[in-house]
Amino acid sequence: MIGLPERGRIYTGEARGHLGDVTAAGRVRVDALARWLQDVAYDDVADAGVADAGSWVVRRTRILATQFPRFDEPVALQTFCSGVGPRWAQRRTSLKGAGGARVEADALWIFLDWETGMPKRLDERFDGIYG
């Protein structure tokens, strides 16, 4: 997976594993990681002012967890656009925990029209923000 870009938009968010996010042994579950990836992606488009342009659905995600976060471990997430097509965008997210957690993720998101639910061309503002 590619690393953080030297230029361009990088959005940073935070997460922490709560009781509903972890196994009995205290390790954050994969479904909680997936929710964090979705949350930071939405927070990014909302912060960029383009949340009203359409909706996004994940087509596929690849997650590489070197070390899973643990219960109550503060985690920083950094996300950026790593690829683009006419109706899709690829998003990379790096997760680093204060206790040593390291997770890398790569997701392909399809851009959808709010009214039809069908894939549509990326909003004209997209390239100016994420290009």
Beta strands, then each sheet from edge to edge (+ up, - down):
strand 1: 11-16
strand 2: 55-67
strand 3: 74-84
strand 4: 88-97
strand 5: 102-112
sheet 1: 1+ 3- 4+ 5- 2+
end
